[in-house]
């Protein structure tokens, strides 16, 4: 290595490493603003694949346009869902606030 080149990595001791790990450890609990039911809010939520448990789920799906219905039926029953209180809510039910009824 020449004098002009800088090392790629800086060597640190165990104490410095422990301090740097302590700063990043632990997840922050994030509160979501669920008052506004928009696509932006939905895509910010931590969703996972599951089954929607909203009682009016089938009615909501039937109210969609035919193209949307075909797509939803192709991927039923597993959908991206979010735990909201006692219910597991899919995007369609979330956007029309069907989980509140």
Backbone as XML, in Angstrom:
<?xml version="1.0"?>
<chain id="A" units="angstrom">
  <residue number="1" name="UNK">
    <atom name="N" x="0.858" y="-1.176" z="0.000"/>
    <atom name="CA" x="0.000" y="0.000" z="0.000"/>
    <atom name="C" x="0.900" y="1.233" z="0.000"/>
  </residue>
  <residue number="2" name="UNK">
    <atom name="N" x="0.563" y="2.146" z="-0.855"/>
    <atom name="CA" x="1.358" y="3.372" z="-0.926"/>
    <atom name="C" x="0.826" y="4.383" z="0.078"/>
  </residue>
  <residue number="3" name="UNK">
    <atom name="N" x="1.555" y="5.471" z="0.250"/>
    <atom name="CA" x="1.152" y="6.505" z="1.194"/>
    <atom name="C" x="-0.132" y="7.192" z="0.761"/>
  </residue>
  <residue number="4" name="UNK">
    <atom name="N" x="-0.415" y="7.226" z="-0.540"/>
    <atom name="CA" x="-1.598" y="7.892" z="-1.057"/>
    <atom name="C" x="-2.870" y="7.081" z="-0.812"/>
  </residue>
  <residue number="5" name="UNK">
    <atom name="N" x="-2.743" y="5.769" z="-0.710"/>
    <atom name="CA" x="-3.908" y="4.917" z="-0.504"/>
    <atom name="C" x="-4.286" y="4.881" z="0.972"/>
  </residue>
  <residue number="6" name="UNK">
    <atom name="N" x="-5.570" y="4.913" z="1.216"/>
    <atom name="CA" x="-6.073" y="4.784" z="2.582"/>
    <atom name="C" x="-6.538" y="3.352" z="2.793"/>
  </residue>
  <residue number="7" name="UNK">
    <atom name="N" x="-6.463" y="2.855" z="4.017"/>
    <atom name="CA" x="-6.947" y="1.492" z="4.257"/>
    <atom name="C" x="-8.461" y="1.415" z="4.046"/>
  </residue>
  <residue number="8" name="UNK">
    <atom name="N" x="-8.931" y="0.269" z="3.593"/>
    <atom name="CA" x="-10.366" y="0.085" z="3.364"/>
    <atom name="C" x="-11.142" y="-0.029" z="4.673"/>
  </residue>
  <residue number="9" name="UNK">
    <atom name="N" x="-10.538" y="-0.608" z="5.678"/>
    <atom name="CA" x="-11.210" y="-0.838" z="6.950"/>
    <atom name="C" x="-10.396" y="-0.265" z="8.095"/>
  </residue>
  <residue number="10" name="UNK">
    <atom name="N" x="-11.079" y="0.225" z="9.088"/>
    <atom name="CA" x="-10.416" y="0.716" z="10.284"/>
    <atom name="C" x="-10.537" y="-0.371" z="11.356"/>
  </residue>
  <residue number="11" name="UNK">
    <atom name="N" x="-9.452" y="-0.733" z="11.948"/>
    <atom name="CA" x="-9.460" y="-1.755" z="12.986"/>
    <atom name="C" x="-9.884" y="-1.108" z="14.297"/>
  </residue>
  <residue number="12" name="UNK">
    <atom name="N" x="-10.907" y="-1.707" z="14.941"/>
    <atom name="CA" x="-11.359" y="-1.193" z="16.232"/>
    <atom name="C" x="-11.261" y="-2.307" z="17.262"/>
  </residue>
  <residue number="13" name="UNK">
    <atom name="N" x="-11.207" y="-1.929" z="18.530"/>
    <atom name="CA" x="-11.097" y="-2.948" z="19.575"/>
    <atom name="C" x="-12.498" y="-3.411" z="19.991"/>
  </residue>
  <residue number="14" name="UNK">
    <atom name="N" x="-12.547" y="-4.396" z="20.869"/>
    <atom name="CA" x="-13.812" y="-5.008" z="21.281"/>
    <atom name="C" x="-14.743" y="-4.016" z="21.978"/>
  </residue>
  <residue number="15" name="UNK">
    <atom name="N" x="-14.196" y="-3.086" z="22.735"/>
    <atom name="CA" x="-15.013" y="-2.091" z="23.439"/>
    <atom name="C" x="-15.714" y="-1.178" z="22.450"/>
  </residue>
  <residue number="16" name="UNK">
    <atom name="N" x="-14.991" y="-0.695" z="21.468"/>
    <atom name="CA" x="-15.594" y="0.165" z="20.449"/>
    <atom name="C" x="-16.665" y="-0.585" z="19.670"/>
  </residue>
  <residue number="17" name="UNK">
    <atom name="N" x="-16.417" y="-1.851" z="19.382"/>
    <atom name="CA" x="-17.397" y="-2.669" z="18.659"/>
    <atom name="C" x="-18.670" y="-2.824" z="19.495"/>
  </residue>
  <residue number="18" name="UNK">
    <atom name="N" x="-18.532" y="-3.100" z="20.779"/>
    <atom name="CA" x="-19.691" y="-3.259" z="21.664"/>
    <atom name="C" x="-20.510" y="-1.967" z="21.731"/>
  </residue>
  <residue number="19" name="UNK">
    <atom name="N" x="-19.832" y="-0.819" z="21.794"/>
    <atom name="CA" x="-20.534" y="0.465" z="21.825"/>
    <atom name="C" x="-21.315" y="0.695" z="20.531"/>
  </residue>
  <residue number="20" name="UNK">
    <atom name="N" x="-20.726" y="0.370" z="19.406"/>
    <atom name="CA" x="-21.412" y="0.587" z="18.133"/>
    <atom name="C" x="-22.611" y="-0.350" z="17.989"/>
  </residue>
  <residue number="21" name="UNK">
    <atom name="N" x="-22.514" y="-1.569" z="18.508"/>
    <atom name="CA" x="-23.629" y="-2.513" z="18.466"/>
    <atom name="C" x="-24.759" y="-2.049" z="19.372"/>
  </residue>
  <residue number="22" name="UNK">
    <atom name="N" x="-24.422" y="-1.488" z="20.521"/>
    <atom name="CA" x="-25.428" y="-1.047" z="21.488"/>
    <atom name="C" x="-26.304" y="0.059" z="20.916"/>
  </residue>
  <residue number="23" name="UNK">
    <atom name="N" x="-25.764" y="0.876" z="20.058"/>
    <atom name="CA" x="-26.527" y="1.977" z="19.472"/>
    <atom name="C" x="-27.601" y="1.488" z="18.513"/>
  </residue>
  <residue number="24" name="UNK">
    <atom name="N" x="-27.360" y="0.381" z="17.837"/>
    <atom name="CA" x="-28.299" y="-0.096" z="16.826"/>
    <atom name="C" x="-29.191" y="-1.230" z="17.307"/>
  </residue>
  <residue number="25" name="UNK">
    <atom name="N" x="-28.986" y="-1.719" z="18.494"/>
    <atom name="CA" x="-29.766" y="-2.838" z="18.989"/>
    <atom name="C" x="-31.122" y="-2.368" z="19.482"/>
  </residue>
  <residue number="26" name="UNK">
    <atom name="N" x="-32.128" y="-3.176" z="19.218"/>
    <atom name="CA" x="-33.473" y="-2.876" z="19.718"/>
    <atom name="C" x="-34.312" y="-2.172" z="18.676"/>
  </residue>
  <residue number="27" name="UNK">
    <atom name="N" x="-35.496" y="-2.685" z="18.487"/>
    <atom name="CA" x="-36.399" y="-2.081" z="17.504"/>
    <atom name="C" x="-37.265" y="-1.032" z="18.180"/>
  </residue>
  <residue number="28" name="UNK">
    <atom name="N" x="-37.493" y="0.031" z="17.473"/>
    <atom name="CA" x="-38.383" y="1.068" z="17.987"/>
    <atom name="C" x="-39.814" y="0.681" z="17.654"/>
  </residue>
  <residue number="29" name="UNK">
    <atom name="N" x="-40.703" y="0.907" z="18.588"/>
    <atom name="CA" x="-42.105" y="0.650" z="18.314"/>
    <atom name="C" x="-42.662" y="1.847" z="17.564"/>
  </residue>
  <residue number="30" name="UNK">
    <atom name="N" x="-43.203" y="1.568" z="16.411"/>
    <atom name="CA" x="-43.741" y="2.625" z="15.584"/>
    <atom name="C" x="-45.255" y="2.620" z="15.685"/>
  </residue>
  <residue number="31" name="UNK">
    <atom name="N" x="-45.817" y="3.782" z="15.897"/>
    <atom name="CA" x="-47.266" y="3.902" z="15.906"/>
    <atom name="C" x="-47.696" y="4.356" z="14.524"/>
  </residue>
  <residue number="32" name="UNK">
    <atom name="N" x="-48.708" y="3.723" z="14.008"/>
    <atom name="CA" x="-49.186" y="4.033" z="12.680"/>
    <atom name="C" x="-50.453" y="4.867" z="12.788"/>
  </residue>
  <residue number="33" name="UNK">
    <atom name="N" x="-50.563" y="5.861" z="11.935"/>
    <atom name="CA" x="-51.749" y="6.694" z="11.897"/>
    <atom name="C" x="-52.803" y="5.976" z="11.058"/>
  </residue>
  <residue number="34" name="UNK">
    <atom name="N" x="-53.701" y="5.279" z="11.729"/>
    <atom name="CA" x="-54.710" y="4.501" z="11.033"/>
    <atom name="C" x="-55.998" y="5.283" z="10.832"/>
  </residue>
  <residue number="35" name="UNK">
    <atom name="N" x="-55.977" y="6.582" z="11.167"/>
    <atom name="CA" x="-57.154" y="7.417" z="10.941"/>
    <atom name="C" x="-57.363" y="7.640" z="9.451"/>
  </residue>
  <residue number="36" name="UNK">
    <atom name="N" x="-56.271" y="7.692" z="8.724"/>
    <atom name="CA" x="-56.328" y="7.929" z="7.289"/>
    <atom name="C" x="-56.151" y="6.588" z="6.584"/>
  </residue>
  <residue number="37" name="UNK">
    <atom name="N" x="-57.155" y="6.149" z="5.856"/>
    <atom name="CA" x="-57.083" y="4.854" z="5.175"/>
    <atom name="C" x="-56.768" y="5.076" z="3.697"/>
  </residue>
  <residue number="38" name="UNK">
    <atom name="N" x="-55.476" y="5.141" z="3.395"/>
    <atom name="CA" x="-55.027" y="5.365" z="2.024"/>
    <atom name="C" x="-54.015" y="4.290" z="1.638"/>
  </residue>
  <residue number="39" name="UNK">
    <atom name="N" x="-53.687" y="4.240" z="0.353"/>
    <atom name="CA" x="-52.668" y="3.313" z="-0.119"/>
    <atom name="C" x="-51.318" y="3.621" z="0.516"/>
  </residue>
  <residue number="40" name="UNK">
    <atom name="N" x="-51.023" y="4.885" z="0.709"/>
    <atom name="CA" x="-49.744" y="5.283" z="1.303"/>
    <atom name="C" x="-49.624" y="4.708" z="2.711"/>
  </residue>
  <residue number="41" name="UNK">
    <atom name="N" x="-50.679" y="4.818" z="3.492"/>
    <atom name="CA" x="-50.672" y="4.268" z="4.852"/>
    <atom name="C" x="-50.561" y="2.750" z="4.794"/>
  </residue>
  <residue number="42" name="UNK">
    <atom name="N" x="-51.322" y="2.101" z="3.906"/>
    <atom name="CA" x="-51.296" y="0.640" z="3.804"/>
    <atom name="C" x="-49.889" y="0.128" z="3.511"/>
  </residue>
  <residue number="43" name="UNK">
    <atom name="N" x="-49.218" y="0.737" z="2.545"/>
    <atom name="CA" x="-47.896" y="0.243" z="2.170"/>
    <atom name="C" x="-46.825" y="0.555" z="3.210"/>
  </residue>
  <residue number="44" name="UNK">
    <atom name="N" x="-47.125" y="1.388" z="4.180"/>
    <atom name="CA" x="-46.191" y="1.658" z="5.271"/>
    <atom name="C" x="-46.345" y="0.649" z="6.406"/>
  </residue>
  <residue number="45" name="UNK">
    <atom name="N" x="-47.430" y="-0.111" z="6.400"/>
    <atom name="CA" x="-47.699" y="-1.060" z="7.479"/>
    <atom name="C" x="-46.880" y="-2.336" z="7.309"/>
  </residue>
  <residue number="46" name="UNK">
    <atom name="N" x="-46.529" y="-2.972" z="8.423"/>
    <atom name="CA" x="-45.805" y="-4.248" z="8.333"/>
    <atom name="C" x="-46.778" y="-5.391" z="8.032"/>
  </residue>
  <residue number="47" name="UNK">
    <atom name="N" x="-46.944" y="-5.709" z="6.771"/>
    <atom name="CA" x="-47.889" y="-6.747" z="6.370"/>
    <atom name="C" x="-47.185" y="-8.086" z="6.204"/>
  </residue>
  <residue number="48" name="UNK">
    <atom name="N" x="-47.982" y="-9.142" z="6.151"/>
    <atom name="CA" x="-47.476" y="-10.485" z="5.917"/>
    <atom name="C" x="-48.558" y="-11.269" z="5.169"/>
  </residue>
  <residue number="49" name="UNK">
    <atom name="N" x="-48.221" y="-12.421" z="4.649"/>
    <atom name="CA" x="-49.191" y="-13.228" z="3.930"/>
    <atom name="C" x="-50.073" y="-13.963" z="4.939"/>
  </residue>
  <residue number="50" name="UNK">
    <atom name="N" x="-51.380" y="-13.822" z="4.760"/>
    <atom name="CA" x="-52.315" y="-14.466" z="5.663"/>
    <atom name="C" x="-53.715" y="-14.432" z="5.084"/>
  </residue>
  <residue number="51" name="UNK">
    <atom name="N" x="-54.684" y="-14.701" z="5.932"/>
    <atom name="CA" x="-56.083" y="-14.754" z="5.528"/>
    <atom name="C" x="-56.840" y="-13.638" z="6.226"/>
  </residue>
  <residue number="52" name="UNK">
    <atom name="N" x="-57.598" y="-12.867" z="5.467"/>
    <atom name="CA" x="-58.390" y="-11.765" z="6.011"/>
    <atom name="C" x="-59.541" y="-12.346" z="6.838"/>
  </residue>
  <residue number="53" name="UNK">
    <atom name="N" x="-59.732" y="-11.821" z="8.045"/>
    <atom name="CA" x="-60.784" y="-12.322" z="8.930"/>
    <atom name="C" x="-61.929" y="-11.331" z="9.110"/>
  </residue>
  <residue number="54" name="UNK">
    <atom name="N" x="-62.004" y="-10.321" z="8.262"/>
    <atom name="CA" x="-63.089" y="-9.345" z="8.342"/>
    <atom name="C" x="-64.369" y="-10.028" z="7.858"/>
  </residue>
  <residue number="55" name="UNK">
    <atom name="N" x="-65.460" y="-9.968" z="8.640"/>
    <atom name="CA" x="-66.699" y="-10.653" z="8.256"/>
    <atom name="C" x="-67.247" y="-10.247" z="6.880"/>
  </residue>
  <residue number="56" name="UNK">
    <atom name="N" x="-67.085" y="-8.991" z="6.479"/>
    <atom name="CA" x="-67.620" y="-8.527" z="5.201"/>
    <atom name="C" x="-66.621" y="-8.650" z="4.050"/>
  </residue>
  <residue number="57" name="UNK">
    <atom name="N" x="-65.562" y="-9.425" z="4.228"/>
    <atom name="CA" x="-64.511" y="-9.550" z="3.212"/>
    <atom name="C" x="-65.084" y="-9.966" z="1.854"/>
  </residue>
  <residue number="58" name="UNK">
    <atom name="N" x="-65.934" y="-10.984" z="1.820"/>
    <atom name="CA" x="-66.485" y="-11.458" z="0.553"/>
    <atom name="C" x="-67.330" y="-10.390" z="-0.132"/>
  </residue>
  <residue number="59" name="UNK">
    <atom name="N" x="-68.080" y="-9.628" z="0.649"/>
    <atom name="CA" x="-68.890" y="-8.544" z="0.080"/>
    <atom name="C" x="-67.995" y="-7.468" z="-0.532"/>
  </residue>
  <residue number="60" name="UNK">
    <atom name="N" x="-66.899" y="-7.163" z="0.126"/>
    <atom name="CA" x="-65.964" y="-6.149" z="-0.373"/>
    <atom name="C" x="-65.373" y="-6.601" z="-1.706"/>
  </residue>
  <residue number="61" name="UNK">
    <atom name="N" x="-64.984" y="-7.859" z="-1.785"/>
    <atom name="CA" x="-64.396" y="-8.393" z="-3.018"/>
    <atom name="C" x="-65.425" y="-8.359" z="-4.147"/>
  </residue>
  <residue number="62" name="UNK">
    <atom name="N" x="-66.679" y="-8.692" z="-3.855"/>
    <atom name="CA" x="-67.730" y="-8.672" z="-4.876"/>
    <atom name="C" x="-68.022" y="-7.257" z="-5.376"/>
  </residue>
  <residue number="63" name="UNK">
    <atom name="N" x="-67.740" y="-6.241" z="-4.587"/>
    <atom name="CA" x="-67.995" y="-4.855" z="-4.969"/>
    <atom name="C" x="-66.906" y="-4.287" z="-5.893"/>
  </residue>
  <residue number="64" name="UNK">
    <atom name="N" x="-65.786" y="-4.984" z="-6.025"/>
    <atom name="CA" x="-64.703" y="-4.526" z="-6.898"/>
    <atom name="C" x="-65.080" y="-4.699" z="-8.363"/>
  </residue>
  <residue number="65" name="UNK">
    <atom name="N" x="-64.350" y="-4.036" z="-9.254"/>
    <atom name="CA" x="-64.640" y="-4.221" z="-10.681"/>
    <atom name="C" x="-64.191" y="-5.616" z="-11.108"/>
  </residue>
  <residue number="66" name="UNK">
    <atom name="N" x="-64.724" y="-6.133" z="-12.228"/>
    <atom name="CA" x="-64.435" y="-7.516" z="-12.648"/>
    <atom name="C" x="-62.948" y="-7.839" z="-12.788"/>
  </residue>
  <residue number="67" name="UNK">
    <atom name="N" x="-62.170" y="-6.907" z="-13.297"/>
    <atom name="CA" x="-60.734" y="-7.154" z="-13.445"/>
    <atom name="C" x="-60.065" y="-7.347" z="-12.088"/>
  </residue>
  <residue number="68" name="UNK">
    <atom name="N" x="-60.431" y="-6.517" z="-11.126"/>
    <atom name="CA" x="-59.878" y="-6.644" z="-9.776"/>
    <atom name="C" x="-60.334" y="-7.949" z="-9.132"/>
  </residue>
  <residue number="69" name="UNK">
    <atom name="N" x="-61.580" y="-8.337" z="-9.353"/>
    <atom name="CA" x="-62.095" y="-9.584" z="-8.780"/>
    <atom name="C" x="-61.316" y="-10.788" z="-9.282"/>
  </residue>
  <residue number="70" name="UNK">
    <atom name="N" x="-61.049" y="-10.830" z="-10.583"/>
    <atom name="CA" x="-60.293" y="-11.948" z="-11.165"/>
    <atom name="C" x="-58.919" y="-12.045" z="-10.515"/>
  </residue>
  <residue number="71" name="UNK">
    <atom name="N" x="-58.257" y="-10.914" z="-10.370"/>
    <atom name="CA" x="-56.935" y="-10.903" z="-9.749"/>
    <atom name="C" x="-56.996" y="-11.371" z="-8.297"/>
  </residue>
  <residue number="72" name="UNK">
    <atom name="N" x="-57.972" y="-10.859" z="-7.539"/>
    <atom name="CA" x="-58.098" y="-11.231" z="-6.117"/>
    <atom name="C" x="-58.405" y="-12.720" z="-5.965"/>
  </residue>
  <residue number="73" name="UNK">
    <atom name="N" x="-59.294" y="-13.252" z="-6.804"/>
    <atom name="CA" x="-59.668" y="-14.661" z="-6.700"/>
    <atom name="C" x="-58.509" y="-15.578" z="-7.057"/>
  </residue>
  <residue number="74" name="UNK">
    <atom name="N" x="-57.638" y="-15.114" z="-7.931"/>
    <atom name="CA" x="-56.463" y="-15.899" z="-8.304"/>
    <atom name="C" x="-55.531" y="-16.074" z="-7.110"/>
  </residue>
  <residue number="75" name="UNK">
    <atom name="N" x="-55.522" y="-15.108" z="-6.212"/>
    <atom name="CA" x="-54.595" y="-15.139" z="-5.077"/>
    <atom name="C" x="-55.275" y="-15.433" z="-3.748"/>
  </residue>
  <residue number="76" name="UNK">
    <atom name="N" x="-56.561" y="-15.735" z="-3.762"/>
    <atom name="CA" x="-57.264" y="-16.074" z="-2.519"/>
    <atom name="C" x="-56.864" y="-17.469" z="-2.076"/>
  </residue>
  <residue number="77" name="UNK">
    <atom name="N" x="-56.915" y="-17.828" z="-0.832"/>
    <atom name="CA" x="-57.292" y="-17.009" z="0.305"/>
    <atom name="C" x="-56.131" y="-16.219" z="0.896"/>
  </residue>
  <residue number="78" name="UNK">
    <atom name="N" x="-54.894" y="-16.535" z="0.502"/>
    <atom name="CA" x="-53.750" y="-15.812" z="1.078"/>
    <atom name="C" x="-53.591" y="-14.448" z="0.434"/>
  </residue>
  <residue number="79" name="UNK">
    <atom name="N" x="-53.492" y="-13.455" z="1.275"/>
    <atom name="CA" x="-53.321" y="-12.070" z="0.832"/>
    <atom name="C" x="-52.349" y="-11.401" z="1.791"/>
  </residue>
  <residue number="80" name="UNK">
    <atom name="N" x="-51.878" y="-10.221" z="1.409"/>
    <atom name="CA" x="-51.104" y="-9.442" z="2.357"/>
    <atom name="C" x="-52.091" y="-8.868" z="3.367"/>
  </residue>
  <residue number="81" name="UNK">
    <atom name="N" x="-51.816" y="-9.094" z="4.637"/>
    <atom name="CA" x="-52.716" y="-8.669" z="5.705"/>
    <atom name="C" x="-51.935" y="-7.950" z="6.797"/>
  </residue>
  <residue number="82" name="UNK">
    <atom name="N" x="-52.695" y="-7.273" z="7.660"/>
    <atom name="CA" x="-52.138" y="-6.523" z="8.779"/>
    <atom name="C" x="-52.987" y="-6.822" z="10.001"/>
  </residue>
  <residue number="83" name="UNK">
    <atom name="N" x="-52.350" y="-7.066" z="11.138"/>
    <atom name="CA" x="-53.070" y="-7.298" z="12.391"/>
    <atom name="C" x="-53.607" y="-5.977" z="12.903"/>
  </residue>
  <residue number="84" name="UNK">
    <atom name="N" x="-54.913" y="-5.867" z="13.009"/>
    <atom name="CA" x="-55.543" y="-4.637" z="13.451"/>
    <atom name="C" x="-56.550" y="-5.005" z="14.526"/>
  </residue>
  <residue number="85" name="UNK">
    <atom name="N" x="-56.130" y="-4.841" z="15.773"/>
    <atom name="CA" x="-56.988" y="-5.258" z="16.889"/>
    <atom name="C" x="-57.124" y="-6.766" z="16.900"/>
  </residue>
  <residue number="86" name="UNK">
    <atom name="N" x="-58.350" y="-7.250" z="16.925"/>
    <atom name="CA" x="-58.607" y="-8.688" z="16.949"/>
    <atom name="C" x="-58.669" y="-9.289" z="15.549"/>
  </residue>
  <residue number="87" name="UNK">
    <atom name="N" x="-58.669" y="-8.448" z="14.530"/>
    <atom name="CA" x="-58.852" y="-8.921" z="13.168"/>
    <atom name="C" x="-57.564" y="-8.859" z="12.353"/>
  </residue>
  <residue number="88" name="UNK">
    <atom name="N" x="-57.538" y="-9.709" z="11.358"/>
    <atom name="CA" x="-56.490" y="-9.686" z="10.355"/>
    <atom name="C" x="-57.129" y="-9.078" z="9.116"/>
  </residue>
  <residue number="89" name="UNK">
    <atom name="N" x="-56.606" y="-7.954" z="8.649"/>
    <atom name="CA" x="-57.265" y="-7.146" z="7.626"/>
    <atom name="C" x="-56.449" y="-7.110" z="6.338"/>
  </residue>
  <residue number="90" name="UNK">
    <atom name="N" x="-57.111" y="-7.355" z="5.193"/>
    <atom name="CA" x="-56.450" y="-7.232" z="3.892"/>
    <atom name="C" x="-56.540" y="-5.785" z="3.416"/>
  </residue>
  <residue number="91" name="UNK">
    <atom name="N" x="-55.869" y="-5.473" z="2.324"/>
    <atom name="CA" x="-55.827" y="-4.112" z="1.818"/>
    <atom name="C" x="-57.215" y="-3.599" z="1.431"/>
  </residue>
  <residue number="92" name="UNK">
    <atom name="N" x="-57.995" y="-4.424" z="0.734"/>
    <atom name="CA" x="-59.310" y="-3.965" z="0.291"/>
    <atom name="C" x="-60.210" y="-3.626" z="1.475"/>
  </residue>
  <residue number="93" name="UNK">
    <atom name="N" x="-60.220" y="-4.464" z="2.483"/>
    <atom name="CA" x="-61.041" y="-4.217" z="3.677"/>
    <atom name="C" x="-60.509" y="-3.020" z="4.465"/>
  </residue>
  <residue number="94" name="UNK">
    <atom name="N" x="-59.202" y="-2.866" z="4.502"/>
    <atom name="CA" x="-58.587" y="-1.736" z="5.193"/>
    <atom name="C" x="-58.997" y="-0.416" z="4.562"/>
  </residue>
  <residue number="95" name="UNK">
    <atom name="N" x="-58.940" y="-0.339" z="3.238"/>
    <atom name="CA" x="-59.215" y="0.915" z="2.536"/>
    <atom name="C" x="-60.666" y="1.364" z="2.679"/>
  </residue>
  <residue number="96" name="UNK">
    <atom name="N" x="-61.605" y="0.424" z="2.755"/>
    <atom name="CA" x="-63.018" y="0.811" z="2.895"/>
    <atom name="C" x="-63.479" y="0.764" z="4.350"/>
  </residue>
  <residue number="97" name="UNK">
    <atom name="N" x="-62.532" y="0.534" z="5.262"/>
    <atom name="CA" x="-62.796" y="0.524" z="6.704"/>
    <atom name="C" x="-63.810" y="-0.532" z="7.116"/>
  </residue>
  <residue number="98" name="UNK">
    <atom name="N" x="-63.804" y="-1.676" z="6.440"/>
    <atom name="CA" x="-64.738" y="-2.756" z="6.760"/>
    <atom name="C" x="-64.433" y="-3.381" z="8.112"/>
  </residue>
  <residue number="99" name="UNK">
    <atom name="N" x="-63.199" y="-3.240" z="8.583"/>
    <atom name="CA" x="-62.836" y="-3.814" z="9.877"/>
    <atom name="C" x="-63.450" y="-3.057" z="11.058"/>
  </residue>
  <residue number="100" name="UNK">
    <atom name="N" x="-63.928" y="-1.846" z="10.811"/>
    <atom name="CA" x="-64.508" y="-1.033" z="11.890"/>
    <atom name="C" x="-65.967" y="-1.364" z="12.146"/>
  </residue>
  <residue number="101" name="UNK">
    <atom name="N" x="-66.591" y="-2.070" z="11.236"/>
    <atom name="CA" x="-68.030" y="-2.368" z="11.384"/>
    <atom name="C" x="-68.271" y="-3.581" z="12.232"/>
  </residue>
</chain>
